[in-house]
Amino acid sequence: MSAPTQGGGHASAAHNPIRMYIGIFVALTVVTLFEMLPLFGIVNLPGALLLGLSALKFVVVCSFFMHLWGDHPVFSRLFYIPLAMVILTVMALMSMFGSWTLAYRTTERGTDTEEVAARYRGVWEGECNAWVKSAFTGNEYCSSPWVAFSTDAAYAALQQPVADIPEFAGWDTKTPDEKQAVLMAVGEGVYNTNCGACHQATGLGLPTVFPPLANDPMVAGPAEAHIGVVLKGMSGVAINGVSYASAMPAWPQLSDQQIAAIVTYERNSWGNKSGMVEPAQVAALR
Amino acid sequence: MGVDNYKLAMWTFLGSECFFFGSLIGTYMSYRGKSLTGPYPLDVFDPAVTSISTFDLLASSLFMVLAVHYAKAGEINKMLGWVAATMVGGLIFLGFQYYEFSHFVHEGLTLKSNLFGATFYVLTGFHGTHVAVGVLLLGSLAWSAKRGHLANIGETTEVIGLYWHFVDVVWIVIFTLVYLLEYT
């Protein structure tokens, strides 16, 4: 049976298959060495080129080491048809998750720019919301609430500086009750857009991941501390004896009016009753 | 169809393996860049280790194809030598993976530290498991061949070789998607 089957049967190379195998190995090695140049910072290669070379190596190994080339076509069909379905599935998944661009944030920050840029070579050039220091490596990581943003466009829309919110017109002439009503109405929207993804619309967070804002000592305490957490972020603090896995990002990109609205909303929802915060108080703490 | 039954079975299995690794790769790629906290890929990756294990697996594919060639030519001693070389290549790869994993864990990347850790360990861990299974298959092949238990050494070696090369091409994909793309 061994003679007629001749799985590696390959007319052109039949006279010296070993030379062909070694030649293919050398070619694969050269391509791999070329691909590795970016690993060592020698040359930058575009991702599309790397994917193309990878596909080329894949097909060469299948064709010549696995002998699909010249073998019975049923083997190629059994392999390449599922492979094509898998590639389409992976691409569909990546589209659903908005994963076509690398989302690690690159940013400019003080003197660490080069180091940070070298570490997070993402395509995104936006602000980093929060810097978290790893207890393990001592490195700082950019922590952004990615769960909230399915696409870069959605994130960019939130980054737009908000000038004056119409509801705040004639602020100084309003009565305290009118001010509170405006802050609560605006605050609910801003909260659900920016904060609700982690702290949840219920204000209950997620156990051990995102802290709750209902019955929270910080929300019940002085407004200055509360505003400070929104403006500057927070991490590594146990709340009511519970440690949380995620860092609170800083939100300096939000306007004074928006932050005043968020804080007021948080201080007067889910059973909280801690009074109103004015935009001027936020401005004073920036 | 006049083709070897075991070979047909192996190709069918490899087609299903495409779906298996496709689901893991799809998960990795979907969650790529979405970790809330570090360590991130570039914090932990070691280009030297990855390069060496990539070449090691590539070389083992050459050894495997030579083993198949000599098995079909009936030169059993040469075949056994190349099978042993292939197994050594697989074991070296597993050694580097152990080194890499323990290094990463030391740096704070675990299965549950972030999305990157969860998807990375599951994907590369299952690939490593496949390498380990391949080493065991090659070991039992060499054992049976040496004891003279195999009637059709050529076909058996070829079928196990298909599995080995598949594990190698999966690494070609992982190497590109998981490692190389971080450096573009």
HADDOCK unambig.tbl for C-alpha pairs under 7 A between the chains (distance, minus, plus):
assign (segid A and resid 2 and name CA) (segid B and resid 72 and name CA) 6.94 0.50 0.50
assign (segid A and resid 2 and name CA) (segid B and resid 154 and name CA) 6.59 0.50 0.50
assign (segid A and resid 21 and name CA) (segid B and resid 62 and name CA) 6.85 0.50 0.50
assign (segid A and resid 25 and name CA) (segid B and resid 62 and name CA) 6.47 0.50 0.50
assign (segid A and resid 38 and name CA) (segid B and resid 183 and name CA) 5.92 0.50 0.50
assign (segid A and resid 38 and name CA) (segid B and resid 184 and name CA) 6.93 0.50 0.50
assign (segid A and resid 39 and name CA) (segid B and resid 47 and name CA) 5.77 0.50 0.50
assign (segid A and resid 39 and name CA) (segid B and resid 180 and name CA) 6.73 0.50 0.50
assign (segid A and resid 39 and name CA) (segid B and resid 183 and name CA) 6.06 0.50 0.50
assign (segid A and resid 40 and name CA) (segid B and resid 47 and name CA) 6.89 0.50 0.50
assign (segid A and resid 44 and name CA) (segid B and resid 184 and name CA) 6.12 0.50 0.50
assign (segid A and resid 45 and name CA) (segid B and resid 184 and name CA) 6.03 0.50 0.50
assign (segid A and resid 46 and name CA) (segid B and resid 184 and name CA) 5.93 0.50 0.50
assign (segid A and resid 47 and name CA) (segid B and resid 181 and name CA) 6.04 0.50 0.50
assign (segid A and resid 47 and name CA) (segid B and resid 184 and name CA) 5.94 0.50 0.50
assign (segid A and resid 50 and name CA) (segid B and resid 176 and name CA) 6.83 0.50 0.50
assign (segid A and resid 51 and name CA) (segid B and resid 176 and name CA) 6.78 0.50 0.50
assign (segid A and resid 54 and name CA) (segid B and resid 172 and name CA) 6.33 0.50 0.50
assign (segid A and resid 54 and name CA) (segid B and resid 173 and name CA) 6.51 0.50 0.50
assign (segid A and resid 54 and name CA) (segid B and resid 176 and name CA) 6.57 0.50 0.50
assign (segid A and resid 58 and name CA) (segid B and resid 169 and name CA) 5.54 0.50 0.50
assign (segid A and resid 58 and name CA) (segid B and resid 172 and name CA) 6.80 0.50 0.50
assign (segid A and resid 65 and name CA) (segid B and resid 65 and name CA) 6.01 0.50 0.50
assign (segid A and resid 66 and name CA) (segid B and resid 162 and name CA) 5.70 0.50 0.50
assign (segid A and resid 66 and name CA) (segid B and resid 165 and name CA) 6.71 0.50 0.50
assign (segid A and resid 75 and name CA) (segid B and resid 8 and name CA) 6.90 0.50 0.50
assign (segid A and resid 75 and name CA) (segid B and resid 11 and name CA) 6.06 0.50 0.50
assign (segid A and resid 78 and name CA) (segid B and resid 11 and name CA) 6.24 0.50 0.50
assign (segid A and resid 78 and name CA) (segid B and resid 12 and name CA) 5.79 0.50 0.50
assign (segid A and resid 78 and name CA) (segid B and resid 15 and name CA) 5.88 0.50 0.50
assign (segid A and resid 79 and name CA) (segid B and resid 11 and name CA) 6.39 0.50 0.50
assign (segid A and resid 79 and name CA) (segid B and resid 14 and name CA) 6.64 0.50 0.50
assign (segid A and resid 79 and name CA) (segid B and resid 15 and name CA) 4.65 0.50 0.50
assign (segid A and resid 82 and name CA) (segid B and resid 15 and name CA) 5.61 0.50 0.50
assign (segid A and resid 82 and name CA) (segid B and resid 18 and name CA) 6.55 0.50 0.50
assign (segid A and resid 83 and name CA) (segid B and resid 18 and name CA) 5.83 0.50 0.50
assign (segid A and resid 86 and name CA) (segid B and resid 18 and name CA) 6.79 0.50 0.50
assign (segid A and resid 86 and name CA) (segid B and resid 19 and name CA) 5.95 0.50 0.50
assign (segid A and resid 86 and name CA) (segid B and resid 22 and name CA) 5.54 0.50 0.50
assign (segid A and resid 90 and name CA) (segid B and resid 22 and name CA) 6.76 0.50 0.50
assign (segid A and resid 90 and name CA) (segid B and resid 26 and name CA) 4.54 0.50 0.50
assign (segid A and resid 93 and name CA) (segid B and resid 26 and name CA) 6.38 0.50 0.50
assign (segid A and resid 93 and name CA) (segid B and resid 30 and name CA) 6.21 0.50 0.50
assign (segid A and resid 94 and name CA) (segid B and resid 29 and name CA) 6.42 0.50 0.50
assign (segid A and resid 94 and name CA) (segid B and resid 30 and name CA) 4.79 0.50 0.50
assign (segid A and resid 97 and name CA) (segid B and resid 30 and name CA) 5.56 0.50 0.50
assign (segid A and resid 99 and name CA) (segid B and resid 29 and name CA) 6.86 0.50 0.50
assign (segid A and resid 99 and name CA) (segid B and resid 30 and name CA) 5.43 0.50 0.50
assign (segid A and resid 99 and name CA) (segid B and resid 32 and name CA) 6.71 0.50 0.50
assign (segid A and resid 102 and name CA) (segid B and resid 33 and name CA) 5.51 0.50 0.50
assign (segid A and resid 103 and name CA) (segid B and resid 33 and name CA) 4.65 0.50 0.50
assign (segid A and resid 103 and name CA) (segid B and resid 34 and name CA) 6.36 0.50 0.50
assign (segid A and resid 104 and name CA) (segid B and resid 33 and name CA) 5.13 0.50 0.50
assign (segid A and resid 119 and name CA) (segid B and resid 42 and name CA) 5.83 0.50 0.50
assign (segid A and resid 119 and name CA) (segid B and resid 43 and name CA) 6.70 0.50 0.50
assign (segid A and resid 136 and name CA) (segid B and resid 107 and name CA) 5.80 0.50 0.50
assign (segid A and resid 136 and name CA) (segid B and resid 108 and name CA) 5.44 0.50 0.50
assign (segid A and resid 137 and name CA) (segid B and resid 107 and name CA) 5.87 0.50 0.50
assign (segid A and resid 141 and name CA) (segid B and resid 37 and name CA) 6.40 0.50 0.50
assign (segid A and resid 141 and name CA) (segid B and resid 38 and name CA) 5.68 0.50 0.50
assign (segid A and resid 143 and name CA) (segid B and resid 36 and name CA) 5.23 0.50 0.50
assign (segid A and resid 143 and name CA) (segid B and resid 37 and name CA) 5.42 0.50 0.50
assign (segid A and resid 144 and name CA) (segid B and resid 36 and name CA) 6.09 0.50 0.50
assign (segid A and resid 145 and name CA) (segid B and resid 36 and name CA) 6.55 0.50 0.50
assign (segid A and resid 146 and name CA) (segid B and resid 34 and name CA) 5.98 0.50 0.50
assign (segid A and resid 146 and name CA) (segid B and resid 36 and name CA) 6.64 0.50 0.50
assign (segid A and resid 246 and name CA) (segid B and resid 36 and name CA) 6.99 0.50 0.50
